């Protein structure tokens, strides 16, 4: 049976399997649920044994949701170890530029490039037990040992810092301090902040659960509909 002959339930099942996304039909409207899990895959394919979120899947999906009249809000569930910086920033910029209301909920972890992804939503939430690792930009493979290489890495790091500061309530000084902390991680530079600390430092808007995230979407969608009428 081709996809054109599938029932709506079968199409939703296939989208959930392939993209980690599904549509929730609520009383207030239709909410698209997306997951950012595992490692963010960029220009290079990762091994099949690694759970990944592929940016070539997420980017067109976000564009389609922004243009769809059938999607009233987006629930973004995050449990990621990080991954490709440029792919993560590209997805984050798209989310930050959406008029469709987006709420993010960090569950388990929103580490590394998962930090800009979490704060890119209009409203960000984190579960009390979830953690977020903040560290300097790292690279793999051969690096030419010249000053230009270090300048390039520093500029990438500045892009991440500027984005996070612009889309959260944390100060640049505080974020840099967390990124360059030397007393927390045994084999790395950086910090891990958990639920309440992520909120208290201004990185995430509030502690929350699934019901809190959906509740914010319901109120926001209803408010938008009243404003239009």
N, C-alpha and C positions, 0 to 999 in steps of 0.2 A: 504494500500500500504506500503510495507516494505521500509526501507531506501535504500536498494540496487536497488529498482525500482523507486526511486525518481529522478526527473530532477535535474540538477545542481542548478537551481534557488531555488528549494524546499530545497535542502541540505544546501545551503547558508543561507536560511531563518531560518532553524532549528538550525544551528550553531550560528547565531546571537542571537536567543532567549535563547539558552541553555548556551552558553559560552560568549556572549557579544563580539563576534569576527566576522569579515567578511574580505573577500579578495577583494582589489581594483585592477582592471586590468588597469594599466596606460600605457602610451606610453613607459616609461622607463623600465617597468617591472611590476611584481606583488607585491603589498604592502599589508601586513597583518595588519589589524586594530584590536587592542585589547583594552579592557576597564578594568580598575581597579576602581571599584565603591563601594560605601557603606563601609562596614566593612570587613576587611580581615579575613576570617574564617580559623581557624587552626584545632587543633585536636578535638575541641568540636564544635558540631553543634549549630548554633545560632537560635533563634526563627524564624519561617517562615515569620513573619511580618517585619523582618530586612533585608534590601537589603545587599547582601553579594557578595564577590568575593571568590570563593572556591579554595584553593591552589591545591587540587587534580585535578582540571580542568586546572588551569593555567600551572602547571609544565610540564605535558606531552605535552601540546599545544606548549610551548616554545621549548621543545626538538624536536618536530616534525617539527617546523618551521626552526630550525637550520639545520636539515638534509635534508629538502626539496629543490629540485632543482627548484621548481616552485615559491618559495618565495624569493624575492630580497631585501626586507626591511620590517621593522616593525614599525608601528605607535602606540605608547602606550599612550592612553588617560587616565588621572588620575583625579578622583574626589572622594577621599576617606577620611574617618574620622580616618583611622588607623585600628588597630586591633591586631591580634596575632603576637607577635614579631618574633618568630621563623619561622612562615610561611612567613611573610613579608621579612625577611632576606634571606630565602631560594630562594624565587622568585627573589629578588634583585641580589643575587650571580649568578643565572642562566643568567639573562639578561646581567650582567656585563661581563660574560664569552662568550658571543655569538660573532661569527665572522660576522654574518648577521647584517648589520647596523640597529640600533634601535634609534629612537628619541622619547623622552617623552614630553608630553605637559600637564602641570598642569592646569586644568580648575575648577574653583570653589574652590577646596581645595585639598591639598596634605599633610594632617596632620599626625603627630605622625610617625608611621612606613611608612607612605606614603613618608616621606622625603628620606630615602634610596632608595625606589622604583623609585622616580623621578630622582635621581642623578645616578642611575645604568646604564642608557642609555648612548650611545656614545655621544649623544647631548641632553641636557635638555633645555626645554623652559617652560615659565610660562606666562599665560595671565595677563595683567596688573591688573585686578581686583581679581585675585586668591590669596589665602592665604595659608601659611604653618605654622602649630603650632609645635614648638620645645619644648619638655619638658622632664624631667627625666623619667626613667622607672617606671611604676606603676604596681601594681599587685592587683588581687582581690582574695577573699577567705581567708582562714586561713594562717597566717604567723607565724612561730615559732620565738619567740622573742630572738634569739641568734645572735651572731656576724656573724656566717656562713651565715645566711639568707641575711644579709645586704651586705656581701662580694659577694654573688651570684648575687644579683641585680646589684651591682656595676660593676661586670664583664660583665653582659649582656649589661649594658649601655656603657661600654668601647668598646664592639664589634660594637655597632651601631655607636659610634663616629669615630672609626677607619675606618669603611666602608665609611661613609659620607665624611670624610676628604680625603680618598684615591681616591674617584671618583668625587670630585668637586674641586673648587679652594678656599674653605673656610679654614681658619686655625683652628687647634684644639682649640686654646685659644678662638677664636671668637665663635666657635660653642658651647663650654662649657659655655661661658658667656651668650649666648642666651638661652641655656637649663636651666640655674640656675637663670635667671632673676626673681626678686620678685616684680617688680613694674608694670607689665602689666596685668596679669591674676588675676581676683578678687578672685577666689577660687582655684588657682593652682600656681605652680612655672613654669616658662617658658616664651616663647615669641611667638608672631605671626608676621611673616614677610610677606609682600605683594609683588606683582610683582617686582617693581623696586628695592625694598630693598633686595629681595632675589637674584637679579642679582648683585647689588652693593657690597654685602658682599661676593660674590663668591660662594654662594650655588648653584645657577642655572646659566647656561651658557648665556641665553639671554631671553629678552621679546619676545613673539611670539604668532602667531595665527595659525589656522589650515593651512592656505596657506604657512606660514613660515616653519612649520614642514614638510609639503609635499614637499616644494621646496628644503629643505635640503636633504631629502631622494632622490629626483630626481637627484640632483647633485652628491650625494655620489654613488648612483647605477650606474649612467653613468660613473663616474670616475673608479669604480671597473671594469666595462665591458671594458673600454679602456685599463686598465692596463693588463687585461687578454689577450686581443688581441695583 
